[in-house]
Amino acid sequence: MSVVGLNVDLIRVLSLTLLITTLAAVESRRLRVAAGAYCAQALLIVGLILSFAAINPALYWWAGTAFVTKAVLTPLFLFWYIRKTRETELPPLIGFAPSIVIAAVLMVGFFQLTHSQADLLAPSPLAREEVFRTNLAVAATVFVLGLYAILSRRDAVKTVIGLCLLENGVHLSLVSLVPGLPETALFGIATEVVITAFLLLYVIAGVYQQFGTTDTMAMRELRG
């Protein structure tokens, strides 16, 4: 497999734009803005899958599924949850300014590390192609920032968004490493987390109605 048949410039632009939407989803204190940033990222993921479908028509099925689950259903669940609870994120464990700095360092550091060590991290001939190296670097960065959101935020919606970012990072790496295999579309469809996100938000909304909090740390204390 090579870059022949692919719109390399489009893939690069879509991939790098994922970093902007990830940073906005993690750092925005307005939950609607964060959910909107995730929705924009979902559309970018769909665009990337469609770009690779030029060399593997089976990916059109994955793109359609991703559009429905990532760009439609999951944002609907997020906005539904926000409407039932609160519009502004609970104060995170790390202040806004330090968090921006940490997220920026993680973004630049992991992108450069993964891009320079793509051959080691993903021993595949595709890793030698520049566009695939960029995609893998972006995928690793999105994954790390999603994990950072889960670990540093107290607000439940940010935890769910972080989980969805983790999934997007995994999906980008999957379509970048093995875009030509018919099974790639099946793996992508099978690993959608939309049901998990819905169930988490449904339970958390119920907890908010009962106890008046969306603080994940406070929820741990409720078990007692």
Sequence and secondary structure as in RCSB ss.txt:
>XXXX:A:sequence
MSVVGLNVDLIRVLSLTLLITTLAAVESRRLRVAAGAYCAQALLIVGLILSFAAINPALYWWAGTAFVTKAVLTP
LFLFWYIRKTRETELPPLIGFAPSIVIAAVLMVGFFQLTHSQADLLAPSPLAREEVFRTNLAVAATVFVLGLYAI
LSRRDAVKTVIGLCLLENGVHLSLVSLVPGLPETALFGIATEVVITAFLLLYVIAGVYQQFGTTDTMAMRELRG
>XXXX:A:secstr
  STTS HHHHHHHHHHHHHHHHHHHH SBHHHHHHHHHHHHHHHHHHHHHHTTT TTHHHHHHHHIIIIIIIHH
HHHHHHHHHS SB    SS HHHHHHHHHHHHHHHHHHHHHTHHHHS SGGGGSHHHHHHHHHHHHHHHHHHHHH
HH  BHHHHHHHHHHHHHHHHHHHHHHSTT HHHHHHHHHT  HHHHHHHHHHHHHHHHHHS  BHHHHHHHT 
